Amino acid sequence: MKGRSRRLLSLSSHLEMHANEATFLPTKNQAGQEENMTSVAPLPLGESSGPGLHPHRDVSTNHSNVVVFDQTIDVDEDVTDFFDTRFASREDLVKIKTTLQQQTEIGSGLSQKLEESKAKTAQVLKQAQRTSNSALDSLQKLESSALDLEEQIENSEAFASGKNKRDQRSLVEELSDLQSRVLALEDAKRYILTISRAQKLISESQELLQSSAEQALVPYNSLARLSSNVKESLGGSNTKLEGFLNASVGGLLNEFKTNLSKKFQASLDVIGWPKPIPQISAVPDDKQDDFEYSFKEMLLLQEPAYGPLDRSGEKPFPPLLTTELMVAPLILRFRYHFEGKRPTNRLDKPEWYLTHILEVIKDHTPFLEEYVQGIVQGTEYKEYDVKNDFIRLLLAAVERKIRLSVPEMLLSPEALSHAIHETLRFDKTLRENELYLPPGQTAEWQGTVQVYLDNREWLKTWLRVEKEFAVARYTQIMEDADAWQPAYEDMGEKEYIIPTKSAEKLMDLLEIITDRYRPLPILEHRTFLLDIQLDLLIAYHHHIRGLVDQYESLTYSFVRVMPGAASAEELNTMGIDGLRNLCQWLCSVEYISSTLKDWGDDVFFLELHQEIVERSHRVSNPLHSENEDSEDEDAPKRRLDENGTIFDEPVKAFDQLSKRIQELIVRNITKEVFASIKPYVSLRSWPQIEFSAPENNGRQPQSPLQTFPEHHIFSQHDNDDVSPELYQPLTILTHALEFLATALPTKPFTMLYKLTAQEMQDFFWQKIIMKNSFSELGGLQFARDFQIGLLGAGRRWIKKPENYHRKLRDASVLLSLQSAKVNSPAMASYDGQERDESRGKKNVGDRPVYVKRTLAQIMAVLFDEDLGEEVVKGRLEEIGVMYLGISEAKDVIRRRVECWR
């Protein structure tokens, strides 16, 4: 091994000595043929170098000899032979000038060839020198490798012999190292081959681009695949090679874009773009053909630029390259007008640039839909809606304008609120009028307003402004002097509530807030504005509840400074003035409740409710407001029923308040009626009233329930029929009912009449019937008071008021039964055919006619323990007692002085 090293060292020294020596090599001309050049034989190794490599004259003699390749040529002898051959006689001397001229030209040509040969020889020598230097470097590396290998062999021998145990490496490590080197060499080889292939593909693609873009894409695609597969093919991390290939792909693609963009832009200029083109027929056919060809050619770069089209619907399609070029001048014009120092760029007029975009869309829609869309349909990108792609690129300019404007708007929150409102309207127009949805997107478009909402600082500023505006407007509504006046005059229709001005304005305000957040795409943003609405509803609920509390404390307080004295405020709670206040509050509450019920069934609020319910499964408090009063039991709560609506809790709270106001209205009416009815309650003449034969002409008086017209309305002209003590209470009741009928629609009025009738019935039952005894005439008088007085007071507005006083009606029938001591027709028994014919009631016209029975007959039935309950009920129904139970009927009968049971 040491001998080999020495030989390598000797060879290296010889190469160093002759590094500048080279051999003339045959070169090829352009036709590929070798040219024979004068060559110099290489000197043997070890001999000195010198001028023998070049043609020269022999300086050691005086002869004109030339040495070429170590051969001596006698020039004089050659010249003599030339002249002897050409000029053999004197006559040949005539041709000497011609021959001289020819030889001169031949000499010139040889001189030129000599110069060319020298130049080529110099190049060959340089190349030979570089080759020699490279060979020398390789030899030196081989020498170093040989020394390393010799050292390794010595170490191996030492390892085998047990020497140098401390420095020895395991055989496995050595083999692993050698394997790594081999793999590195293979990677380097592939590295160089990859670069070579990439350069070839680039050149081929560039050359084909001049003739056919479609053909030029074939080598481009091969280059792109090579770039994407380089890591897998070479293994490991080849960041420099990857960077080179990626840059090559990108650069080649940009070259494609530049080339095809110029062609497409030229076709756009020819047809007059970006001016609106309402009629494509106005464009010549050849220009249309050029446009279509360049359009389709430009689309060849769509996949190389953006990759394969993702048709899953999870994300929008990338913009078409053609649309980008078409929109570019429009965006430039937009920026000129709305981003510079032009008068059109005003912070307080965002609607100007939004309207401009809508007008641009409108102007170019015919050309895009009627012509360009047809071209796209003939390509592989037929899923694209060109108009929506056009809009999307225009919206990029709008979003950029918004981002530039907001920092200044933060100094003027009102301008920010106005801008967001206008942007919401803009988004709504795009959705509803232009049916805009980004191409390829299946989810709902969130709108350009999302630029504002995605920034937490901007969003908080806007929501704060909205809340401040809502609160200020609410305060203005409630402080208005006409807050509780009717919003409009009665139009004669009693089916709908006439709200107060405060209630109507409040709901208008809530509707404005709804319009603000209805287009918002994010639940969090919508629920915040919904919270504002709920806060205002709670505030209004609290305000009315406070008024009701104050009214109740003034009207029904147990302690007064002076018994019997009433303050001015208390006087406003009495009579018609008190009813007026209560009706105003009731109309406000009922209007809000009915409106919220209608809103709850709206599709928007149903969907919002569903989203909140779904969120509530993940979040403990999906609806939150910092103004929420958790200790207020009567306030609308923020809990949502999965099967309800979003306004269920507010509706429930207002319905409860409405019920409370209705109770106060009834208490207001009955309090005054009961206060004036005390003389009637104090009557003790019911059992002493007897018949006067002359006055009655010997005829048995009949119950007014059977004789008095049902539609009779009470008036003071009925003083001969109704007890005088009942005049004032009935007048108060009639006036109260008249006011309620004027102030309220039919439904709530009917409900209030029902509640009032229930209170009156209970009062008459407890204070009159159950506290007194009645003779037959006393019972008849009570029946007349009931039928003509009490029922007559409500007959003007209620068709059948007796249906709301059923107990009193049945009681008046029993109290007015004919007494047995009077000369009344004999009614023998309840058996036989007569009983069968008389059972049940008969109708005469619209009025029922009942069987006449005496007090004794009814008593016999009621107190007959052998008769079943159904039989007794049947006998009572025959005389018109339809609703009293048997025990209650016995209690009433016992109030007759003739009853012995």
MARVEXMI-879575 format. One line per 4 residues: number of its first residue (from 0); for each residue x, y, z of C-alpha. Coordinates in steps of 0.1 Angstrom, whole numbers. Example, Ala and Ser with C-alpha at 12.3 -4.5 7.8 and 13.67 -1.06 7.14 Angstrom:
BEGIN
0) 123,-45,78 ~ 137,-11,71
***
This chain:
BEGIN
0) 0,0,0 ~ 29,23,8 ~ 43,16,-28 ~ 10,27,-43
4) 11,59,-23 ~ 46,67,-35 ~ 37,61,-71 ~ 7,84,-68
8) 29,111,-53 ~ 53,107,-83 ~ 25,110,-107 ~ 12,141,-89
12) 46,157,-92 ~ 49,151,-129 ~ 14,165,-135 ~ 24,196,-116
16) 55,200,-138 ~ 35,198,-170 ~ 3,215,-159 ~ 8,242,-185
20) 15,217,-213 ~ -13,205,-236 ~ -20,186,-268 ~ -35,200,-299
24) -67,182,-303 ~ -88,178,-334 ~ -117,202,-333 ~ -150,201,-351
28) -164,227,-374 ~ -201,236,-375 ~ -208,208,-399 ~ -195,183,-374
32) -163,173,-394 ~ -129,172,-378 ~ -104,198,-390 ~ -68,186,-393
36) -46,209,-374 ~ -9,209,-369 ~ -4,189,-337 ~ 25,188,-314
40) 35,154,-300 ~ 34,154,-262 ~ 68,153,-245 ~ 76,122,-224
44) 72,127,-187 ~ 104,137,-171 ~ 118,156,-201 ~ 122,193,-200
48) 96,214,-217 ~ 106,241,-242 ~ 97,258,-274 ~ 96,225,-292
52) 58,226,-289 ~ 56,254,-315 ~ 69,256,-351 ~ 103,274,-352
56) 134,280,-372 ~ 165,260,-363 ~ 188,285,-348 ~ 218,261,-347
60) 224,263,-385 ~ 223,289,-413 ~ 200,269,-435 ~ 164,279,-439
64) 150,248,-424 ~ 117,244,-404 ~ 112,217,-377 ~ 77,204,-374
68) 70,174,-352 ~ 108,168,-350 ~ 111,166,-388 ~ 133,191,-407
72) 119,205,-439 ~ 142,222,-465 ~ 124,253,-477 ~ 149,263,-504
76) 146,229,-520 ~ 108,231,-521 ~ 109,266,-537 ~ 133,254,-564
80) 111,224,-572 ~ 81,247,-574 ~ 98,270,-600 ~ 111,241,-620
84) 77,226,-623 ~ 58,258,-631 ~ 84,276,-653 ~ 101,250,-674
88) 108,274,-703 ~ 110,311,-711 ~ 74,311,-724 ~ 62,301,-690
92) 76,333,-675 ~ 46,351,-690 ~ 24,335,-664 ~ 46,346,-635
96) 24,376,-625 ~ -7,354,-626 ~ 10,328,-606 ~ 24,353,-582
100) -11,368,-577 ~ -25,333,-571 ~ 2,324,-547 ~ -3,357,-529
104) -40,349,-524 ~ -32,314,-513 ~ -7,329,-488 ~ -33,353,-475
108) -58,324,-471 ~ -32,304,-453 ~ -24,334,-430 ~ -60,337,-421
112) -63,300,-414 ~ -32,303,-393 ~ -47,331,-372 ~ -79,311,-368
116) -59,280,-359 ~ -40,300,-333 ~ -72,312,-317 ~ -87,278,-316
120) -54,264,-304 ~ -54,289,-275 ~ -90,279,-265 ~ -81,242,-267
124) -50,249,-246 ~ -71,267,-220 ~ -96,239,-218 ~ -68,214,-216
128) -53,234,-188 ~ -85,234,-169 ~ -89,197,-175 ~ -54,191,-163
132) -60,212,-132 ~ -92,193,-125 ~ -74,161,-129 ~ -47,173,-106
136) -73,182,-79 ~ -90,148,-83 ~ -56,131,-80 ~ -48,151,-49
140) -82,140,-34 ~ -74,104,-44 ~ -40,108,-28 ~ -57,120,4
144) -82,92,2 ~ -54,67,-4 ~ -36,79,27 ~ -68,77,47
148) -75,43,33 ~ -39,32,41 ~ -44,46,76 ~ -76,27,80
152) -60,-5,68 ~ -32,0,93 ~ -58,6,120 ~ -77,-24,109
156) -45,-45,111 ~ -38,-30,145 ~ -74,-38,155 ~ -70,-73,143
160) -38,-77,161 ~ -53,-61,193 ~ -34,-28,191 ~ -47,7,196
164) -78,-5,214 ~ -85,30,227 ~ -88,47,193 ~ -103,19,173
168) -138,22,159 ~ -162,-7,155 ~ -166,-23,121 ~ -203,-15,121
172) -196,22,125 ~ -171,22,96 ~ -195,4,73 ~ -223,28,83
176) -201,57,75 ~ -192,43,41 ~ -229,37,34 ~ -237,73,42
180) -210,85,18 ~ -223,63,-9 ~ -259,76,-4 ~ -246,112,-4
184) -229,106,-37 ~ -261,91,-51 ~ -281,121,-39 ~ -256,145,-54
188) -259,126,-87 ~ -297,129,-86 ~ -294,166,-75 ~ -274,174,-106
192) -297,154,-129 ~ -327,172,-114 ~ -313,206,-121 ~ -303,196,-156
196) -338,183,-163 ~ -354,215,-148 ~ -333,237,-171 ~ -343,217,-201
200) -380,219,-193 ~ -378,256,-187 ~ -361,262,-221 ~ -386,239,-238
204) -415,257,-223 ~ -402,292,-231 ~ -397,282,-267 ~ -432,267,-271
208) -448,297,-254 ~ -441,317,-285 ~ -463,295,-306 ~ -488,277,-284
212) -496,283,-247 ~ -514,250,-245 ~ -483,231,-257 ~ -460,252,-235
216) -479,240,-205 ~ -469,204,-211 ~ -432,210,-200 ~ -444,235,-174
220) -466,208,-158 ~ -436,184,-159 ~ -415,210,-141 ~ -442,216,-115
224) -445,178,-108 ~ -407,177,-106 ~ -408,205,-80 ~ -435,188,-60
228) -418,154,-60 ~ -382,166,-53 ~ -383,159,-16 ~ -397,124,-21
232) -372,115,-49 ~ -341,129,-32 ~ -351,123,4 ~ -342,144,34
236) -341,181,34 ~ -330,197,1 ~ -342,233,8 ~ -319,249,-17
240) -330,226,-45 ~ -366,230,-35 ~ -362,267,-34 ~ -346,267,-68
244) -373,245,-84 ~ -401,265,-68 ~ -386,298,-79 ~ -382,283,-114
248) -419,272,-115 ~ -431,306,-102 ~ -409,325,-126 ~ -421,305,-155
252) -457,309,-145 ~ -452,347,-142 ~ -437,347,-177 ~ -468,328,-189
256) -491,353,-171 ~ -473,383,-185 ~ -474,370,-220 ~ -511,359,-220
260) -522,389,-200 ~ -509,412,-227 ~ -529,394,-253 ~ -561,393,-232
264) -557,430,-223 ~ -554,439,-259 ~ -587,420,-267 ~ -603,440,-238
268) -591,473,-252 ~ -605,464,-286 ~ -640,458,-273 ~ -639,490,-252
272) -636,476,-217 ~ -640,488,-190 ~ -668,509,-204 ~ -702,492,-200
276) -711,470,-230 ~ -749,467,-229 ~ -752,449,-263 ~ -726,425,-273
280) -740,425,-308 ~ -725,460,-312 ~ -690,444,-311 ~ -677,431,-345
284) -675,393,-348 ~ -638,392,-353 ~ -632,412,-321 ~ -655,388,-303
288) -636,359,-316 ~ -603,374,-304 ~ -617,381,-270 ~ -631,346,-266
292) -598,330,-278 ~ -576,351,-255 ~ -602,345,-226 ~ -599,307,-230
296) -562,309,-234 ~ -559,329,-202 ~ -579,303,-184 ~ -553,277,-192
300) -532,292,-164 ~ -561,289,-139 ~ -551,255,-125 ~ -513,262,-126
304) -520,294,-107 ~ -545,282,-81 ~ -543,244,-82 ~ -570,219,-90
308) -606,232,-84 ~ -620,221,-51 ~ -657,213,-57 ~ -665,200,-22
312) -682,233,-13 ~ -663,237,19 ~ -645,269,6 ~ -651,293,-23
316) -635,288,-57 ~ -604,310,-64 ~ -611,340,-86 ~ -607,335,-124
320) -576,351,-138 ~ -597,367,-166 ~ -620,383,-141 ~ -591,397,-121
324) -578,414,-153 ~ -612,427,-161 ~ -618,442,-126 ~ -583,457,-123
328) -592,490,-141 ~ -624,493,-122 ~ -606,490,-89 ~ -581,515,-100
332) -609,540,-107 ~ -625,532,-74 ~ -593,540,-55 ~ -589,572,-74
336) -623,585,-64 ~ -626,571,-28 ~ -591,567,-14 ~ -574,599,-25
340) -581,635,-19 ~ -610,638,-42 ~ -642,654,-29 ~ -659,620,-33
344) -638,606,-5 ~ -659,616,25 ~ -658,598,59 ~ -694,606,66
348) -707,594,33 ~ -699,556,30 ~ -731,552,10 ~ -713,570,-19
352) -687,544,-26 ~ -712,516,-18 ~ -737,530,-43 ~ -709,533,-68
356) -701,496,-65 ~ -737,487,-70 ~ -739,509,-101 ~ -708,492,-115
360) -723,458,-110 ~ -756,469,-126 ~ -738,484,-156 ~ -717,454,-164
364) -742,427,-155 ~ -757,423,-191 ~ -722,418,-206 ~ -712,393,-179
368) -744,373,-178 ~ -752,373,-215 ~ -718,368,-231 ~ -689,361,-207
372) -709,335,-188 ~ -715,316,-221 ~ -678,315,-227 ~ -671,301,-193
376) -698,274,-198 ~ -677,261,-226 ~ -647,255,-204 ~ -639,232,-174
380) -649,260,-151 ~ -686,260,-159 ~ -695,259,-121 ~ -684,296,-119
384) -709,324,-118 ~ -689,351,-136 ~ -711,379,-122 ~ -706,367,-86
388) -668,363,-93 ~ -668,399,-106 ~ -686,411,-75 ~ -663,393,-52
392) -632,410,-66 ~ -650,444,-64 ~ -658,437,-28 ~ -621,433,-21
396) -617,470,-29 ~ -647,478,-6 ~ -631,459,23 ~ -598,477,18
400) -616,510,19 ~ -634,500,51 ~ -601,491,68 ~ -586,524,58
404) -616,544,70 ~ -623,528,104 ~ -593,543,124 ~ -607,578,116
408) -643,567,124 ~ -633,556,159 ~ -629,593,167 ~ -665,598,156
412) -685,568,168 ~ -717,581,151 ~ -699,579,118 ~ -689,543,125
416) -725,534,134 ~ -738,550,102 ~ -711,533,81 ~ -720,499,96
420) -757,505,90 ~ -750,515,54 ~ -728,484,49 ~ -756,462,63
424) -780,477,37 ~ -754,472,10 ~ -749,435,20 ~ -787,431,20
428) -790,445,-15 ~ -763,421,-28 ~ -781,392,-12 ~ -816,400,-22
432) -812,419,-55 ~ -780,405,-70 ~ -784,370,-53 ~ -747,372,-45
436) -728,342,-31 ~ -691,337,-37 ~ -686,310,-64 ~ -682,276,-50
440) -694,286,-15 ~ -725,268,0 ~ -725,284,34 ~ -742,317,39
444) -722,348,29 ~ -713,368,60 ~ -711,401,41 ~ -686,429,40
448) -698,441,74 ~ -677,413,88 ~ -647,435,83 ~ -660,457,111
452) -672,428,133 ~ -640,407,131 ~ -621,434,150 ~ -630,433,187
456) -622,470,193 ~ -643,482,164 ~ -672,459,174 ~ -672,470,210
460) -673,507,199 ~ -702,501,176 ~ -722,481,201 ~ -716,508,227
464) -729,534,204 ~ -759,514,195 ~ -768,509,232 ~ -763,546,240
468) -785,555,211 ~ -812,531,222 ~ -811,543,258 ~ -812,579,248
472) -841,574,225 ~ -860,554,252 ~ -854,582,277 ~ -867,607,252
476) -898,586,246 ~ -906,583,283 ~ -901,619,291 ~ -925,631,264
480) -955,648,279 ~ -978,628,255 ~ -962,594,263 ~ -995,580,276
484) -1018,595,251 ~ -1033,573,224 ~ -1011,570,194 ~ -1040,578,170
488) -1077,584,171 ~ -1103,556,172 ~ -1111,546,137 ~ -1143,528,147
492) -1128,494,147 ~ -1128,478,181 ~ -1109,447,172 ~ -1074,461,178
496) -1058,479,207 ~ -1050,516,202 ~ -1015,518,218 ~ -1001,548,237
500) -975,569,220 ~ -948,555,243 ~ -957,519,235 ~ -958,525,198
504) -925,545,197 ~ -908,518,219 ~ -918,490,195 ~ -907,512,165
508) -873,516,183 ~ -871,479,189 ~ -879,473,152 ~ -851,496,142
512) -827,476,164 ~ -840,444,148 ~ -833,458,114 ~ -798,466,125
516) -789,431,136 ~ -812,410,113 ~ -785,408,86 ~ -757,401,111
520) -742,366,104 ~ -727,359,138 ~ -750,348,167 ~ -729,366,193
524) -734,400,176 ~ -772,394,171 ~ -777,383,207 ~ -759,414,220
528) -784,437,202 ~ -812,414,213 ~ -800,421,248 ~ -805,458,242
532) -840,451,231 ~ -847,430,262 ~ -832,457,284 ~ -855,483,270
536) -885,460,275 ~ -875,454,311 ~ -871,491,316 ~ -906,498,302
540) -920,469,322 ~ -905,484,353 ~ -918,518,346 ~ -954,507,342
544) -951,484,371 ~ -939,513,392 ~ -969,534,381 ~ -992,505,390
548) -976,502,424 ~ -980,539,430 ~ -1016,538,419 ~ -1023,508,442
552) -1006,524,472 ~ -1026,556,468 ~ -1059,539,461 ~ -1059,510,486
556) -1036,523,514 ~ -1048,514,549 ~ -1035,545,566 ~ -1044,580,558
560) -1034,613,575 ~ -1071,622,580 ~ -1097,596,576 ~ -1120,604,547
564) -1095,629,532 ~ -1081,624,498 ~ -1051,641,482 ~ -1050,655,446
568) -1030,624,435 ~ -1055,601,451 ~ -1084,619,434 ~ -1067,611,400
572) -1069,574,409 ~ -1106,575,414 ~ -1135,574,390 ~ -1130,579,353
576) -1096,596,358 ~ -1083,565,375 ~ -1098,542,348 ~ -1082,564,322
580) -1047,559,336 ~ -1052,522,341 ~ -1065,518,305 ~ -1035,537,291
584) -1012,513,309 ~ -1033,483,299 ~ -1032,493,263 ~ -995,498,264
588) -989,464,280 ~ -1013,446,257 ~ -999,462,226 ~ -963,452,235
592) -974,417,244 ~ -993,411,212 ~ -965,426,191 ~ -939,404,208
596) -961,373,202 ~ -962,382,165 ~ -925,387,164 ~ -919,354,181
600) -936,336,152 ~ -915,354,126 ~ -891,331,108 ~ -861,352,117
604) -868,351,154 ~ -876,314,153 ~ -842,307,137 ~ -825,330,162
608) -843,312,190 ~ -831,278,177 ~ -795,290,175 ~ -796,303,210
612) -811,271,223 ~ -784,251,206 ~ -758,274,221 ~ -773,271,255
616) -764,234,255 ~ -727,246,253 ~ -729,279,272 ~ -745,284,306
620) -759,319,298 ~ -765,324,260 ~ -783,356,266 ~ -766,380,289
624) -770,417,297 ~ -750,437,321 ~ -783,455,331 ~ -801,423,340
628) -816,424,375 ~ -814,388,388 ~ -833,396,419 ~ -864,410,401
632) -889,382,401 ~ -914,400,379 ~ -889,411,352 ~ -886,392,320
636) -861,363,326 ~ -834,352,302 ~ -843,316,301 ~ -854,300,268
640) -878,271,264 ~ -867,248,236 ~ -903,246,224 ~ -911,283,229
644) -901,315,212 ~ -874,340,219 ~ -899,365,235 ~ -918,340,257
648) -904,354,290 ~ -911,391,282 ~ -946,382,269 ~ -952,363,301
652) -941,392,323 ~ -962,417,304 ~ -992,393,305 ~ -989,391,342
656) -987,429,345 ~ -1018,431,322 ~ -1037,408,345 ~ -1027,429,375
660) -1039,461,358 ~ -1072,444,348 ~ -1077,435,384 ~ -1071,471,394
664) -1097,482,369 ~ -1123,459,383 ~ -1114,470,418 ~ -1117,506,408
668) -1152,500,394 ~ -1165,478,421 ~ -1150,499,449 ~ -1171,529,438
672) -1201,509,431 ~ -1199,491,464 ~ -1193,524,483 ~ -1226,538,468
676) -1246,506,472 ~ -1246,506,509 ~ -1282,520,512 ~ -1293,491,490
680) -1275,466,512 ~ -1290,481,543 ~ -1326,475,531 ~ -1344,453,556
684) -1379,454,539 ~ -1374,423,517 ~ -1396,401,539 ~ -1422,427,545
688) -1431,436,510 ~ -1467,422,502 ~ -1490,423,473 ~ -1517,449,471
692) -1549,435,455 ~ -1562,468,440 ~ -1528,476,425 ~ -1525,442,409
696) -1562,439,400 ~ -1562,405,415 ~ -1536,391,390 ~ -1506,372,401
700) -1475,391,394 ~ -1449,373,372 ~ -1411,371,374 ~ -1393,398,354
704) -1371,371,341 ~ -1401,358,321 ~ -1417,391,312 ~ -1390,418,308
708) -1374,423,274 ~ -1338,410,273 ~ -1324,440,254 ~ -1338,466,279
712) -1311,491,289 ~ -1312,505,324 ~ -1320,542,328 ~ -1335,564,355
716) -1368,563,337 ~ -1371,527,351 ~ -1375,541,386 ~ -1409,524,389
720) -1392,490,384 ~ -1358,492,401 ~ -1353,500,438 ~ -1344,537,443
724) -1314,527,464 ~ -1298,511,433 ~ -1300,542,411 ~ -1266,557,420
728) -1246,524,419 ~ -1261,515,385 ~ -1253,549,372 ~ -1216,546,383
732) -1214,511,368 ~ -1229,523,335 ~ -1205,552,332 ~ -1175,530,340
736) -1186,504,314 ~ -1192,531,289 ~ -1157,545,293 ~ -1142,511,291
740) -1161,503,259 ~ -1148,535,244 ~ -1112,530,255 ~ -1107,493,249
744) -1113,468,221 ~ -1141,443,223 ~ -1120,414,236 ~ -1104,431,266
748) -1136,450,274 ~ -1155,417,275 ~ -1129,402,298 ~ -1132,432,321
752) -1170,430,321 ~ -1167,393,330 ~ -1144,400,359 ~ -1166,429,371
756) -1197,408,368 ~ -1181,381,389 ~ -1173,406,416 ~ -1208,420,415
760) -1223,386,416 ~ -1203,376,446 ~ -1212,408,463 ~ -1249,404,457
764) -1248,368,467 ~ -1230,374,500 ~ -1244,408,510 ~ -1279,407,497
768) -1292,372,492 ~ -1274,353,520 ~ -1280,382,545 ~ -1318,387,540
772) -1351,369,539 ~ -1375,375,510 ~ -1412,374,507 ~ -1426,366,473
776) -1429,402,464 ~ -1395,409,478 ~ -1381,382,456 ~ -1398,396,426
780) -1383,430,434 ~ -1348,416,437 ~ -1354,398,404 ~ -1364,431,388
784) -1334,449,403 ~ -1312,422,388 ~ -1328,419,354 ~ -1336,455,347
788) -1309,472,368 ~ -1278,450,369 ~ -1282,433,335 ~ -1295,464,319
792) -1263,483,327 ~ -1243,460,305 ~ -1268,451,278 ~ -1257,480,256
796) -1223,464,250 ~ -1228,428,260 ~ -1253,407,240 ~ -1263,384,268
800) -1250,398,301 ~ -1270,372,321 ~ -1244,346,310 ~ -1219,364,332
804) -1243,364,363 ~ -1256,329,362 ~ -1258,323,399 ~ -1277,355,404
808) -1300,347,376 ~ -1308,313,391 ~ -1312,328,425 ~ -1336,354,413
812) -1357,327,397 ~ -1360,308,430 ~ -1366,339,451 ~ -1394,350,428
816) -1413,317,428 ~ -1451,320,434 ~ -1461,314,469 ~ -1486,286,477
820) -1509,310,497 ~ -1516,330,467 ~ -1544,321,443 ~ -1523,304,418
824) -1532,277,393 ~ -1532,243,408 ~ -1503,220,398 ~ -1513,186,410
828) -1483,164,407 ~ -1451,156,387 ~ -1464,123,374 ~ -1486,114,344
832) -1487,128,309 ~ -1487,164,321 ~ -1452,159,336 ~ -1439,144,304
836) -1452,172,283 ~ -1440,199,306 ~ -1404,186,311 ~ -1377,208,298
840) -1377,242,284 ~ -1394,255,252 ~ -1382,283,229 ~ -1404,311,217
844) -1384,329,191 ~ -1349,334,206 ~ -1361,335,242 ~ -1365,303,263
848) -1398,297,280 ~ -1397,277,312 ~ -1424,257,331 ~ -1441,276,359
852) -1439,260,393 ~ -1448,272,428 ~ -1425,276,457 ~ -1442,246,474
856) -1437,224,444 ~ -1399,232,442 ~ -1395,228,479 ~ -1411,194,477
860) -1386,184,450 ~ -1356,199,467 ~ -1362,184,501 ~ -1375,150,490
864) -1347,127,501 ~ -1361,99,480 ~ -1355,117,447 ~ -1322,112,430
868) -1298,140,422 ~ -1305,138,385 ~ -1342,140,390 ~ -1339,171,412
872) -1315,188,387 ~ -1341,180,360 ~ -1369,197,380 ~ -1347,228,386
876) -1338,230,349 ~ -1375,230,340 ~ -1380,263,358 ~ -1348,278,344
880) -1324,271,373 ~ -1295,258,352 ~ -1262,264,371 ~ -1269,263,409
884) -1261,232,427 ~ -1287,214,448 ~ -1272,226,480 ~ -1270,262,467
888) -1306,260,455 ~ -1317,249,490 ~ -1298,278,506 ~ -1316,303,483
892) -1350,287,489 ~ -1344,290,526 ~ -1341,327,521 ~ -1379,328,514
896) -1399,336,544 ~ -1424,309,534 ~ -1398,281,536 ~ -1404,259,566
900) -1373,237,561
***
